[in-house]
Amino acid sequence: MNTSATTASANHTPLVDTALFPEGGDGEVRAAHRLYEHLVGIWAPGVVEAAQDLGAFAALTEGPATAAQLSERLGTDLRATRVLLDGLHAYDVLGRARGEDGQPVYSLPPEMHGVFAPGGLYSLAGKITHDRNVAWDAWRNLAENVRSGARTSGGAQQLNQISEEDYTALVRGINFWAPPITQVLAEGLRAHGWTSGADRRMIDVGCGTGIYSQLLLNEFPELRARGLDVERIVPIAQEQAKRLGVADRFRTEICDFWNDDWGNDSSLALFVNIFHLQTPESAHELLLKTSKSLAEDGVIAIADHIVDEDEDGSTQNKFSRLFAASMLATGGGDAFTVQDYDQWLADAGLRRIALLDAPMHRVLLAGHA
Amino acid sequence: MNTSATTASANHTPLVDTALFPEGGDGEVRAAHRLYEHLVGIWAPGVVEAAQDLGAFAALTEGPATAAQLSERLGTDLRATRVLLDGLHAYDVLGRARGEDGQPVYSLPPEMHGVFAPGGLYSLAGKITHDRNVAWDAWRNLAENVRSGARTSGGAQQLNQISEEDYTALVRGINFWAPPITQVLAEGLRAHGWTSGADRRMIDVGCGTGIYSQLLLNEFPELRARGLDVERIVPIAQEQAKRLGVADRFRTEICDFWNDDWGNDSSLALFVNIFHLQTPESAHELLLKTSKSLAEDGVIAIADHIVDEDEDGSTQNKFSRLFAASMLATGGGDAFTVQDYDQWLADAGLRRIALLDAPMHRVLLAGHA
């Protein structure tokens, strides 16, 4: 068990000061504290979602306020409002300073405003809505899915519990992953000699909001992109392309991945969070189809939670494996290893060029073998 | 907002490698990753509780196993079992090594065995049972309690949602806090000249399992303790005193704190996690009663989640404030500040001697003014 201090994430809020454990103390007592800290992980979504539900973040986006002011504004109990705000401060979600009369004044840091705003480009509002509707029950009852394999009584894989409406919220709610992943991808493409000229075309298969293509278009000013997705999603992608100033180079296509033709001149074929939804069989089929659509010097870029068995303690492996557990809870897919991908690539006449680390994901680049 | 890396806790599992963020990147994107990591805090209790429910930890206490072996033993789906075990490995709850045939073999580290065992001295099994029954719904619906103040329609404070049965489980399930707190307390007593002779008596008011007294009796071999609690709890304390070899010096008393006499010769009056359950009025009354029971050179020791407004970023403040939010969710009390305690002490003819940090709590020592 890894018990060394870690500095790989600045995001966590320690609730145990392990420096105060007695030297050479009981390993079981330390282990119990560590497990307790895992168990109370539920507190963080609890306070954040309650505050979002009550409109506290929207109110604080307008300016700092005391617990009394917020309680009046939101129609909530004063003491309970103070407890909630202090809890959010404990997680460093809110600032807390003493006002002139000694009462604490709470503030939402500017970089957090868009995070809670429904229309923010990198908003998590959709993720929160989805979690409110689906995640709590699913995680509370995970044991049932481990028993059944999340399969229906007929043996089929459980339907994804995410409704169409939730999916639309969720697809916007994970845009925030895109900037660091796109940066890693752009650097990787340049490092491997991929060039962007006026004749370069990319396809973004299952583009969602199109955020990855749209950020790449800003990186490569001559590149043009086609975003393929279902009818319900493409208007979101079109609207966002306008917002990001790349609408003239980003075209959406309503597309049935499996049956429609993708063309045969793609310089770049991008798959973000698509492969974890596949079975080994459908992954193989997808890569065969990609191989046919790819120009001779084209590159396939797969951004996903990809496990690298040779990097066992890596943050990317941990996230990948826990995301697989999340999908076991709510439906949706699995985490595959780079060894799985290598096999699928080889079977489709392709080969891996690079495997790059992003903050939570990995980016795999591949080309014709 | 604090975005610096922290090493105060070795317990967390980072899921974002913040070192891979682009230099000078967008603050909102970083903030969104940080918030996401808070929101997925729900994953940790999800996987741990599912494994406990399914009996996976009990099985692994007997020895390492593959996913196939566990799935057969537990009657669970193979793929889903593998996903669950990999998730527990991601949180460093399970070890994972490659067996000779290449299949991962999962192991529960020895220091974790007692943590999941119902009868373990520092077991969290009772905490997990309580969380399964109460915590999920309570945290999911926290916003309701912030609106209502967790009060009944008649205006009274909400009844604690913890049933008697759950409380009995829970009171055993938080023993693990005791060893480092008791060590801090014993060192503090010695540092302030408190001595233990054959005539020294302590009372442990609301003793629960009696773990704090029992560990102190092991520190101070001439000390004798009386543990006061309700009828349902004292048999637990008696049994545990035997287990820890101090039954000859630990006596339980079924006691109504408010109406029964505590005597007047206590060298040490101990209150662990009692004051957070009080109102300011009942805290005042409790300290008045303590003052009367305390020998002239006696010491009052209060171990609780105590907020120190002068140490705003401290781990102890964060835990205190989040525990207050937890009590808002499930019922039970509040977090008071050291300034509150100082006022109550002064009103009862007492004065603070010391305020000491434990890994999650603070220990306040006081004596006659």
Interface residues (C-beta under 8 A of the other chain):
Chain A: M1 N2 T3 S4 A5 T6 T7 A8 S9 A10 N11 H12 T13 P14 L15 V16 D17 T18 A19 L20 F21 P22 G25 D26 G27 E28 V29 R30 A31 A32 H33 R34 L35 Y36 E37 H38 L39 V40 G41 I42 W43 A44 P45 G46 V47 V48 E49 A50 D53 L54 G75 T76 D77 L78 R79 A80 T81 V83 L84 D86 G87 H89 A90 Y91 D92 V93 G95 R96 P109 P110 E111 M112 H113 G114 V115 G120 Y122 S123 L124 K127 I128 D131 A135 W136 W139 R140 L142 A143 N145 V146 R147 S148 G149 A150 R151 F176 W177 P179 P180 Q183 V184 D312 S314 T315 Q316 N317 K318 F319 R321 L322 A324 A325 S326 L328 A329 D334 A335 D357 A358 P359 M360
Chain B: M1 N2 T3 S4 A5 T6 T7 A8 S9 A10 N11 H12 T13 P14 L15 V16 D17 T18 A19 L20 F21 P22 G25 D26 G27 E28 V29 R30 A31 A32 H33 R34 L35 Y36 E37 H38 L39 V40 G41 I42 W43 A44 P45 G46 V47 V48 E49 A50 D53 L54 G75 T76 D77 L78 R79 A80 T81 V83 L84 D86 G87 H89 A90 Y91 D92 V93 G95 R96 P109 P110 E111 M112 H113 G114 V115 G120 Y122 S123 L124 K127 I128 D131 A135 W136 W139 R140 L142 A143 N145 V146 R147 S148 G149 A150 R151 F176 W177 P179 P180 Q183 V184 D312 S314 T315 Q316 N317 K318 F319 R321 L322 A324 A325 S326 L328 A329 D334 A335 D357 A358 P359 M360
